Amino acid sequence: MNWNNLEHPDQLDQIAQASFNNPQVIFKHSTTCSISTMARLRIEGKWHSTFKDTDFHFLDLHKHPNLSKAIEKKFEVYHESPQLILVKNGIAEYDASHFDISVEELNESLKYIYG
């Protein structure tokens, strides 16, 4: 799986802009949390079944904690960890956290958005 690592706040503007062409998924990961690790493994195990043009972005919350607040502000999503956020047309269309993170739910949201 190819994750695009989030390291700078300006990347959020790029994600918002890119979301007008392709769905963008942000995964906020805590490297010290077993629930977060399980969520990451579920995503990585089934990512190939998502919409083919979906871009996946990875935020290591311990390395870049300031970006979580920037995501919260930019996409108006309350901070959770772990958290999966689907951005389309510059807006967070779907988010899930903890045990609710699944590729199946992400796919349902993608089908709803794309018909």
N, C-alpha and C positions, 0 to 999 in steps of 0.2 A: 504494500500500500504506500502511495506517495502522499505524505503529509507535507503541507506548506507550513513551515514553522513561523509562528507569530512572535516577533521580537520588537517591533516598533509601532507606535500609535498610528503613523501614517499608512500602515498596511490596512487599517480598518476602512479608510477612505477607498483604497483600492478594492477591497472586498465588496464594499457597497456598490461601487461602480461596476465591477465584474458581475454582480448579481442581476444586472439588467439583461445579461446575455446567458448566464449559466447559474444554476443554484450554487450557493456557497454554504458550506457547513463549517462551523467553528466548534471545536471540542476543547473545553477547558479541563485540564487534567492536573490533579494533585499527585505528585510522585510518591507521597507518603501515605496515601489512602488506598486501602485494599478495594473498596467499592469502585473507586476511580479506575484502578487497574483492571478490574473485571469489566467495566464498561468499555474501556479501550480495547480489550481483547474481543469483546462481542462485536464492536465496530470493525476492527481489523479482520475478523473472521468472516464477515459477510459484506464488506464494503463493495465487493464486485457485483453485488445484486442491486445496487442503487442505480438511479438515473445515470446514464453513461457520461454525461458532461458535468457531473457534480464535482466541484473542487472542495477538498478537505483541508482545513487549517487547524493546526495544533498549537495550543497555548500551554506551556509549562508554567503553572501558577507560582511555583517556587522561584523560578528564574526571572519571571516578568510579572510580579504581582500588580504593578500599576496598570497593566493592560486590561485586567479584569474590570476595573472601574471605568476604563475608557470604553470597553465593550458595553457595559451596563448603560453608560450615558449615550453612546452612539446609536445603539439598537433598542434602547428602552426596555431592557430585560433585567429583571432582578437577578443579582449574582447568586449562583449556586456552584457547588463543586462536588462531583464532576457535573458538567453541563454540556449539552449538545444544542446548538442553535442553528436553525436553517434561515438563511437570508436570501430573499428574492426581491428584486426591484428596490433595493436599499432598505428593506424593512425585515425585521425578525418575524417570520411567518409562523415559526414553530420553535418551541424549546422544551427540553426535557432534562431532568436531573436524576441522579442516583440510579435506582433500579428501574426507572421508567425509560432509560436510554436503551433504544433498540433500533436496529436497522429496519425492522419490519414497520415500526411506527414512523420512522423517517420516510420510508417508501410510501406509506399511506398519505403522508403530507405532500410528498412530491407528486403523487397521482392526483391529489385534490387540486394542487396549484396548476399542474400541466394538463389535467384532464385525462 
